[in-house]
Amino acid sequence: MEDENRGFIQRGSVKTYRVSKCRIMRVVVLATGGKDSALALHHVINKGYEVKYLASMIPLREDSWMFHYPNIRLVDLFAEAVEIPLVKAETLGIKEKEVEDLKRLIERLDVDAVVSGAIASNYQKTKIEKICKQLKLKCITPLWHENPLGILKEILDLKFEVIITGVYAYGFSSEWLGRKIDEDAVEALMELNRQYSVSLVGEGGEYETLVLDAPFFKKRIKIIEAEKVWENQSGYFLVTKAKLENK
C-alpha cells in the first residue's frame, strides 16, 4: 500500500494532525505465463496490491529481445485461471520498437505501477523503468537481485507446478522439454550452472517455463496435447491443446 500522507494544521498551541486515507496501489503485472512473472504476481497479491490487469506482448518472431515466444498464447488460459483481466498486443519483436509497443499497451491503463518478474536482466529492467518514468508510474520488481537458488526453492515451497517449455543453452537436451521443475530438476540445474554457467533461473534466456498451477490459481491448466521441437542444441515444448480444470 502507498504511504500515508501526514501533515498538521497549527491552531494556537495545538497541532491537529491530518491523515489522508491510505489507498491500495493499483498495478498491472507483465505476464508471460512463466515462473518469474507468476512469482512476482504472487508477491504483489500477498502485499495487498490491487492487481487490475495482466499485460502480455505477443511477439511475431522467435528472437524477440524482451518477450517469451513458445506458448505465449497460453497466457489467455493463465489469466482465466487466476481470474485477472488480460490486456495484450502483438509486436514484431524488433529491438526498441517492441518497447514502444509495450508502452502503448500500458499507457491506456488506469494503474499506479507496473510489476515485472525481472531478476538480473539490466536490459529488461531498464526498458521497463524508462516506460514507467515516461508514464509517471512506479516500477515494481519483487524478484530483483534475489538469490536464484532461493527463487527456485520458493517456487518449490509454494508448490508451483512449473514445466520447462524451451531450452536454448549448451548442456540442455531434449529430455528437458516438458520436464517439471522439482527438487531433482533443481539439482540438475545446479550441475548445469557448475559446468556451463547456465543461469539457475534462466535469466539469460537459457530456458523458459510455463506455470500450470500456483496457490493463487482458481483453476489449473491441464495440457492435452503437446510436441517437442528440437534442432541442433535447442528446442521447445509446443503445447497445441490445453484446458482449465477444477483444483
MARLUM-69470 format. One record per residue (C-alpha): residue number from 1; residue in one letter; x, y, z. Coordinates in nm, 3 decimals. Layout:
N
(rec NUM a (X Y Z)),
...
% end
This chain:
247
(rec 1 m (0.000 0.000 0.000)),
(rec 2 e (0.104 0.357 -0.050)),
(rec 3 d (0.242 0.551 0.246)),
(rec 4 e (0.003 0.773 0.433)),
(rec 5 n (0.033 1.143 0.358)),
(rec 6 r (0.069 1.304 0.700)),
(rec 7 g (0.054 1.677 0.776)),
(rec 8 f (-0.070 1.907 1.050)),
(rec 9 i (-0.262 2.228 1.097)),
(rec 10 q (-0.148 2.471 1.368)),
(rec 11 r (-0.435 2.601 1.585)),
(rec 12 g (-0.282 2.817 1.857)),
(rec 13 s (-0.058 2.594 2.063)),
(rec 14 v (-0.235 2.276 1.947)),
(rec 15 k (-0.126 2.078 1.643)),
(rec 16 t (-0.410 1.892 1.473)),
(rec 17 y (-0.279 1.611 1.255)),
(rec 18 r (-0.443 1.537 0.924)),
(rec 19 v (-0.402 1.187 0.778)),
(rec 20 s (-0.525 1.106 0.430)),
(rec 21 k (-0.675 0.765 0.372)),
(rec 22 c (-0.431 0.501 0.257)),
(rec 23 r (-0.522 0.394 -0.096)),
(rec 24 i (-0.441 0.050 -0.226)),
(rec 25 m (-0.193 0.068 -0.512)),
(rec 26 r (-0.337 -0.042 -0.845)),
(rec 27 v (-0.091 -0.240 -1.057)),
(rec 28 v (-0.056 -0.413 -1.390)),
(rec 29 v (0.163 -0.723 -1.389)),
(rec 30 l (0.364 -0.805 -1.700)),
(rec 31 a (0.273 -1.170 -1.752)),
(rec 32 t (0.409 -1.443 -1.975)),
(rec 33 g (0.268 -1.749 -1.802)),
(rec 34 g (0.622 -1.832 -1.689)),
(rec 35 k (0.758 -1.879 -1.338)),
(rec 36 d (0.916 -1.535 -1.284)),
(rec 37 s (0.611 -1.326 -1.372)),
(rec 38 a (0.390 -1.572 -1.181)),
(rec 39 l (0.607 -1.543 -0.869)),
(rec 40 a (0.611 -1.162 -0.899)),
(rec 41 l (0.232 -1.176 -0.921)),
(rec 42 h (0.220 -1.392 -0.609)),
(rec 43 h (0.433 -1.137 -0.421)),
(rec 44 v (0.220 -0.833 -0.505)),
(rec 45 i (-0.102 -1.019 -0.427)),
(rec 46 n (0.041 -1.108 -0.085)),
(rec 47 k (0.139 -0.745 -0.026)),
(rec 48 g (-0.221 -0.638 -0.076)),
(rec 49 y (-0.187 -0.453 -0.407)),
(rec 50 e (-0.488 -0.441 -0.636)),
(rec 51 v (-0.388 -0.633 -0.949)),
(rec 52 k (-0.616 -0.470 -1.205)),
(rec 53 y (-0.462 -0.628 -1.514)),
(rec 54 l (-0.216 -0.873 -1.654)),
(rec 55 a (-0.039 -0.740 -1.964)),
(rec 56 s (0.125 -0.951 -2.231)),
(rec 57 m (0.307 -0.878 -2.553)),
(rec 58 i (0.275 -1.139 -2.827)),
(rec 59 p (0.595 -1.138 -3.036)),
(rec 60 l (0.557 -1.237 -3.401)),
(rec 61 r (0.915 -1.364 -3.420)),
(rec 62 e (1.112 -1.617 -3.218)),
(rec 63 d (1.408 -1.391 -3.140)),
(rec 64 s (1.227 -1.115 -2.950)),
(rec 65 w (1.463 -0.921 -2.725)),
(rec 66 m (1.225 -0.899 -2.432)),
(rec 67 f (0.927 -1.130 -2.463)),
(rec 68 h (0.858 -1.504 -2.450)),
(rec 69 y (0.774 -1.681 -2.773)),
(rec 70 p (0.682 -2.050 -2.735)),
(rec 71 n (0.337 -2.094 -2.581)),
(rec 72 i (0.289 -1.722 -2.512)),
(rec 73 r (-0.068 -1.752 -2.638)),
(rec 74 l (-0.143 -1.975 -2.340)),
(rec 75 v (-0.131 -1.658 -2.131)),
(rec 76 d (-0.505 -1.634 -2.205)),
(rec 77 l (-0.559 -1.957 -2.009)),
(rec 78 f (-0.324 -1.831 -1.737)),
(rec 79 a (-0.530 -1.513 -1.697)),
(rec 80 e (-0.853 -1.710 -1.690)),
(rec 81 a (-0.705 -1.948 -1.429)),
(rec 82 v (-0.614 -1.660 -1.195)),
(rec 83 e (-0.929 -1.460 -1.280)),
(rec 84 i (-0.750 -1.134 -1.361)),
(rec 85 p (-0.833 -0.931 -1.676)),
(rec 86 l (-0.573 -0.964 -1.951)),
(rec 87 v (-0.469 -0.692 -2.194)),
(rec 88 k (-0.236 -0.786 -2.477)),
(rec 89 a (-0.096 -0.666 -2.806)),
(rec 90 e (0.118 -0.807 -3.083)),
(rec 91 t (0.470 -0.683 -3.156)),
(rec 92 l (0.711 -0.754 -3.439)),
(rec 93 g (0.976 -0.816 -3.174)),
(rec 94 i (1.217 -0.560 -3.317)),
(rec 95 k (1.459 -0.415 -3.064)),
(rec 96 e (1.344 -0.077 -2.925)),
(rec 97 k (1.021 -0.084 -3.129)),
(rec 98 e (0.884 -0.364 -2.911)),
(rec 99 v (0.943 -0.140 -2.608)),
(rec 100 e (0.729 0.130 -2.768)),
(rec 101 d (0.462 -0.132 -2.837)),
(rec 102 l (0.459 -0.219 -2.467)),
(rec 103 k (0.437 0.149 -2.373)),
(rec 104 r (0.132 0.195 -2.596)),
(rec 105 l (-0.036 -0.101 -2.426)),
(rec 106 i (0.031 0.028 -2.072)),
(rec 107 e (-0.042 0.397 -2.123)),
(rec 108 r (-0.417 0.341 -2.160)),
(rec 109 l (-0.449 0.155 -1.828)),
(rec 110 d (-0.571 0.316 -1.504)),
(rec 111 v (-0.291 0.193 -1.279)),
(rec 112 d (-0.029 0.336 -1.044)),
(rec 113 a (0.253 0.090 -1.110)),
(rec 114 v (0.395 -0.174 -1.340)),
(rec 115 v (0.516 -0.505 -1.196)),
(rec 116 s (0.770 -0.728 -1.369)),
(rec 117 g (0.947 -1.052 -1.286)),
(rec 118 a (1.293 -0.920 -1.373)),
(rec 119 i (1.566 -1.087 -1.167)),
(rec 120 a (1.903 -0.983 -1.307)),
(rec 121 s (1.848 -0.854 -1.661)),
(rec 122 n (1.951 -0.489 -1.663)),
(rec 123 y (1.828 -0.460 -2.021)),
(rec 124 q (1.476 -0.569 -1.932)),
(rec 125 k (1.457 -0.367 -1.610)),
(rec 126 t (1.598 -0.051 -1.767)),
(rec 127 k (1.349 -0.059 -2.053)),
(rec 128 i (1.052 -0.107 -1.819)),
(rec 129 e (1.179 0.169 -1.587)),
(rec 130 k (1.203 0.404 -1.886)),
(rec 131 i (0.840 0.334 -1.978)),
(rec 132 c (0.731 0.391 -1.618)),
(rec 133 k (0.920 0.721 -1.597)),
(rec 134 q (0.760 0.845 -1.919)),
(rec 135 l (0.413 0.747 -1.799)),
(rec 136 k (0.474 0.865 -1.439)),
(rec 137 l (0.417 0.518 -1.297)),
(rec 138 k (0.606 0.327 -1.030)),
(rec 139 c (0.816 0.029 -1.133)),
(rec 140 i (0.794 -0.273 -0.901)),
(rec 141 t (1.036 -0.566 -0.934)),
(rec 142 p (0.979 -0.803 -0.639)),
(rec 143 l (1.244 -1.053 -0.752)),
(rec 144 w (1.520 -0.808 -0.844)),
(rec 145 h (1.863 -0.939 -0.739)),
(rec 146 e (1.707 -1.215 -0.529)),
(rec 147 n (1.920 -1.528 -0.491)),
(rec 148 p (1.847 -1.753 -0.793)),
(rec 149 l (1.855 -2.073 -0.590)),
(rec 150 g (1.631 -1.907 -0.333)),
(rec 151 i (1.379 -1.826 -0.606)),
(rec 152 l (1.367 -2.188 -0.721)),
(rec 153 k (1.330 -2.309 -0.363)),
(rec 154 e (1.048 -2.059 -0.305)),
(rec 155 i (0.870 -2.195 -0.611)),
(rec 156 l (0.901 -2.546 -0.471)),
(rec 157 d (0.792 -2.441 -0.121)),
(rec 158 l (0.485 -2.266 -0.263)),
(rec 159 k (0.405 -2.578 -0.466)),
(rec 160 f (0.405 -2.403 -0.801)),
(rec 161 e (0.357 -2.657 -1.081)),
(rec 162 v (0.605 -2.544 -1.345)),
(rec 163 i (0.729 -2.714 -1.662)),
(rec 164 i (1.019 -2.621 -1.889)),
(rec 165 t (0.895 -2.520 -2.234)),
(rec 166 g (1.214 -2.414 -2.408)),
(rec 167 v (1.590 -2.470 -2.373)),
(rec 168 y (1.848 -2.261 -2.555)),
(rec 169 a (2.187 -2.320 -2.392)),
(rec 170 y (2.467 -2.575 -2.418)),
(rec 171 g (2.421 -2.859 -2.170)),
(rec 172 f (2.047 -2.899 -2.211)),
(rec 173 s (1.898 -3.189 -2.406)),
(rec 174 s (1.553 -3.260 -2.549)),
(rec 175 e (1.472 -3.454 -2.230)),
(rec 176 w (1.435 -3.121 -2.052)),
(rec 177 l (1.138 -3.023 -2.267)),
(rec 178 g (0.816 -3.065 -2.071)),
(rec 179 r (1.011 -3.151 -1.755)),
(rec 180 k (0.857 -3.041 -1.427)),
(rec 181 i (1.071 -2.822 -1.201)),
(rec 182 d (1.103 -3.031 -0.885)),
(rec 183 e (1.388 -3.099 -0.644)),
(rec 184 d (1.564 -3.330 -0.890)),
(rec 185 a (1.537 -3.070 -1.167)),
(rec 186 v (1.681 -2.802 -0.939)),
(rec 187 e (1.978 -3.028 -0.859)),
(rec 188 a (2.029 -3.084 -1.233)),
(rec 189 l (2.013 -2.710 -1.298)),
(rec 190 m (2.275 -2.654 -1.030)),
(rec 191 e (2.500 -2.903 -1.209)),
(rec 192 l (2.447 -2.722 -1.541)),
(rec 193 n (2.534 -2.399 -1.363)),
(rec 194 r (2.859 -2.550 -1.233)),
(rec 195 q (2.958 -2.700 -1.568)),
(rec 196 y (2.834 -2.446 -1.821)),
(rec 197 s (2.744 -2.133 -1.617)),
(rec 198 v (2.376 -2.173 -1.706)),
(rec 199 s (2.162 -1.932 -1.503)),
(rec 200 l (1.964 -2.124 -1.242)),
(rec 201 v (1.655 -1.921 -1.326)),
(rec 202 g (1.718 -1.889 -1.700)),
(rec 203 e (1.760 -1.513 -1.672)),
(rec 204 g (1.993 -1.510 -1.972)),
(rec 205 g (1.733 -1.680 -2.189)),
(rec 206 e (1.877 -2.027 -2.127)),
(rec 207 y (1.532 -2.174 -2.068)),
(rec 208 e (1.166 -2.076 -2.049)),
(rec 209 t (0.880 -2.210 -1.842)),
(rec 210 l (0.504 -2.239 -1.811)),
(rec 211 v (0.316 -2.235 -1.479)),
(rec 212 l (0.029 -2.482 -1.470)),
(rec 213 d (-0.080 -2.422 -1.111)),
(rec 214 a (0.002 -2.199 -0.811)),
(rec 215 p (-0.159 -2.109 -0.477)),
(rec 216 f (-0.347 -1.813 -0.627)),
(rec 217 f (-0.487 -2.010 -0.924)),
(rec 218 k (-0.863 -2.060 -0.912)),
(rec 219 k (-0.828 -2.341 -1.168)),
(rec 220 r (-0.523 -2.524 -1.300)),
(rec 221 i (-0.402 -2.561 -1.659)),
(rec 222 k (-0.407 -2.914 -1.798)),
(rec 223 i (-0.206 -2.995 -2.109)),
(rec 224 i (-0.397 -3.218 -2.351)),
(rec 225 e (-0.161 -3.230 -2.648)),
(rec 226 a (0.199 -3.116 -2.694)),
(rec 227 e (0.500 -3.188 -2.908)),
(rec 228 k (0.875 -3.147 -2.879)),
(rec 229 v (1.052 -2.943 -3.145)),
(rec 230 w (1.430 -2.991 -3.142)),
(rec 231 e (1.701 -2.860 -3.372)),
(rec 232 n (2.076 -2.868 -3.313)),
(rec 233 q (2.130 -2.773 -2.946)),
(rec 234 s (1.795 -2.611 -2.865)),
(rec 235 g (1.424 -2.671 -2.881)),
(rec 236 y (1.084 -2.603 -2.733)),
(rec 237 f (0.783 -2.786 -2.595)),
(rec 238 l (0.488 -2.670 -2.803)),
(rec 239 v (0.152 -2.704 -2.631)),
(rec 240 t (-0.108 -2.750 -2.903)),
(rec 241 k (-0.409 -2.815 -2.682)),
(rec 242 a (-0.480 -2.729 -2.319)),
(rec 243 k (-0.777 -2.658 -2.093)),
(rec 244 l (-0.863 -2.544 -1.743)),
(rec 245 e (-0.977 -2.791 -1.482)),
(rec 246 n (-1.103 -2.757 -1.126)),
(rec 247 k (-0.847 -2.788 -0.847)),
% end
